[in-house]
Amino acid sequence: MMAIDPVCGMEVAVEPAALTSTVLVADLVNAAAPGRHVGAVDPAEPGVERFWFCGRGCMLDFGDEPSRYLDPAFTPSGM
């Protein structure tokens, strides 16, 4: 299974060793925006989504500004 890194747009393998981050998306201003990047929903934690990253830099950038990278108008820059 593959996921898309919301920061750079790279495909990332969904596996136990992958870099991930969870976000309480309901707290973001663009949570309900149509077309936003959507992560994997955790049924045990309502409103929380998990995102996968190609590297530590993308994960840290995302952690600083998740709303920016989940905004439907954001276009990943690629690596």
JOJO-V709117 format. One record per residue. N is the residue number from 1. RES is the residue in one small letter. SS is DSSP state (2 for helix, 1 for strand, 0 for the rest). Layout:
BEGIN
n->{N:N}
res->{RES:RES}
ss->{SS:SS}
END
This chain:
BEGIN
n->{1:2:3:4:5:6:7:8:9:10:11:12:13:14:15:16:17:18:19:20:21:22:23:24:25:26:27:28:29:30:31:32:33:34:35:36:37:38:39:40:41:42:43:44:45:46:47:48:49:50:51:52:53:54:55:56:57:58:59:60:61:62:63:64:65:66:67:68:69:70:71:72:73:74:75:76:77:78:79}
res->{m:m:a:i:d:p:v:c:g:m:e:v:a:v:e:p:a:a:l:t:s:t:v:l:v:a:d:l:v:n:a:a:a:p:g:r:h:v:g:a:v:d:p:a:e:p:g:v:e:r:f:w:f:c:g:r:g:c:m:l:d:f:g:d:e:p:s:r:y:l:d:p:a:f:t:p:s:g:m}
ss->{0:1:1:1:0:0:0:0:0:0:1:1:1:0:0:0:0:0:1:1:1:1:1:1:2:2:2:0:0:0:0:0:0:0:0:0:0:0:0:1:1:0:0:0:0:0:0:1:1:1:1:1:1:0:0:2:2:2:2:2:2:2:2:2:0:2:2:2:2:2:0:0:0:0:0:0:0:0:0}
END
